[in-house]
Amino acid sequence: MDDLLPRRTVAVGRELLSTFPAVVIQGARQVGKSTLVERWLETCDGPSVFFEAHGYTETRELARFRDALASSSLPSAAQAPGVTFGDWQAALTTAAAMLDPLKRS
């Protein structure tokens, strides 16, 4: 994997993750976005959540996002399984609230 991801790319990712509580990666299919993020998270010391959208219905993707939050290493992840999101704004607001305590510590 080191051959695929130059050290500088990983360093930039680590810098982004240390500066911002959330990072969104968009791009064409099959160019290594997920691999890049997984590599960043391997070197990340703090809690994290990884979610990869698959183009399912909004209801199904929201449930998958909730499951990703629940299985994450965020301190308040145990609260996520009982949550139902009505839309992405609610889902992302909840995720932001889960990240907020980390900002204060």
N, C-alpha and C positions, 0 to 999 in steps of 0.2 A: 504494500500500500504506500510506502514511503516514495516509491518511484512515481506513483500517480499524483501525489500531493506534495509539491515542493514545500520545504520547511517554511519559507516566507508566507505561503498561503495559510498554513496552520498558525503561524505567529499572528497574522492579521486577524484571523478568526478568534484567537484567544484574546487579543486586544479588544475586539468588538464586544465579546462576551463579558469582559471585565469592566467595560464602560457602560454598556446598555443592559437593562434587565431582560430585554427580549430582542431577538434578531430574526427577521424574516428573510428567507432566501427564495428568490423566484428565478426561473429560467427554463430553457428548453428541456424536453425530456431526455433522459439518459446521458446527461453531461457530468454527473457526479455530485449533484447537490446534496443528496442524502449521505453519501459516503463522506463528503467534506464535513458535514455537521456531525456525523457520528465520530469522526476523527477529532474534531474540536472537543466534543464532550468527553472523549477518552482522556484528554489532557486537562479538563476543567476540574478545579478543586471544589467548586460550589455545587449546590443543588441545581437540578436541571429537569426540563421536560422536553420530550421530543415528540412531535406530531407530524405525520406526513399525510396530506390529503390525497384521496384516491379518486375523487370525482363521483362519489356516491350521492344519494339524495342528501339534502341539507340536514334532515332529521338524523340520518345514519351517521353523517360526518360529525354532527354535534355530539352524538353518543360516543363516537370514537375519540373525540377530543376530550370528553369527560373521562373516558377510560385512561387516556394518556396522562391526564392530570392526576388521576387516582393512583396510577402506577409510577408516578414520577418520584424524584427524590426531594421534592419541595416539602418543607416542614409541615404544611397544612394539607398534604395530599390525602390524608385519611378522611377529610370532609367531602371530597369530590364524588365518591360513589353515589351518594344520595341526591345529588344535584341533577336537575333537568334544565337544559337551556332552551329557551324559546327561539333565540336567534344568535347570530355571531357576536353582536354587541354585548349581549348578556354573558356569553361564554368568555369573551376576551376581558370583560370587566371583572369577572370572577378570577380569571388567571392573573390579572394585574393585582387584584387584592391579595392573592396568594403570594405574589412576589414582593409586595409592599413591605411586609415585616423584615425581609432580607435587606432592604434598602436602609432601614433604620439601625440594623445591628452592626 
